[in-house]
Amino acid sequence: MKGIDVYVEEASQNRAVSILRVSGYVDTTTSPDLERRLQALLKERRYHIVVDLSSVEYISSAGWGIFISEIREIREQGGDLKLAGMIPDVREVFDLLEFENILKSYADATLAVSAFGQVTAPASPAGGDPAHAGEASGAAPASAPTSQRSEVVLSDEDLVREIARQHPEYGLMRIQKELRRPERGGRDLNPVQIYVLLRKLELDTRERRDAFAKGVTPPVPR
């Protein structure tokens, strides 16, 4: 079984920046190891993080979801998470998911560290404020009071299928924006969740969405 190796070091040119070096396969089985290491950094109030992916051969939706779910808290604390050194196969998925709109990537860890500029090392927490610990993105909006009227509520899967049929040219970010419209029910799905649904529906490429919109059998994936 393919595994993962994760270790943390301080950047030599800026000790306030942490480098999370990852190697192997990041999937459903191994991603908890990566998540634990990242969470440990956040507990130490280290919010300037570079994830070195130069030795990572594959990242599943579970792995991408870790970066997406933590980026809000990191940026709220004045920091950032930057990716570095993605090999072509990993970069291809990153581009497909349109994550360049969310996460910054660099050719190598040295460039990513330099992009932070001069930052100071974190101060010791005064009282510990875990207020942001439960702020994961993608939380469902509060349910409206139950009424007696009959109303059809489409599932997330059905909505994504409908949007893909109506707008096959839409990528992940535009599908996400469409899902958030009130007339679509104000769904708040993150790009990884949308990508997983598209994969499940076999609509994860523009070519397949075009075929679906035209009512023809989509091409078999390579």
PyMOL commands that set and color helices and strands:
alter all, ss='L'
color gray80, all
select helices_A, chain A and resi 31-43+61-76+88-96+99-101+109-114+130-132+156-166+172-179+182-184+191-200+206-213
alter helices_A, ss='H'
color red, helices_A
select strands_A, chain A and resi 4-11+14-26+48-59+80-84+104-106
alter strands_A, ss='S'
color yellow, strands_A
deselect
rebuild
show_as cartoon
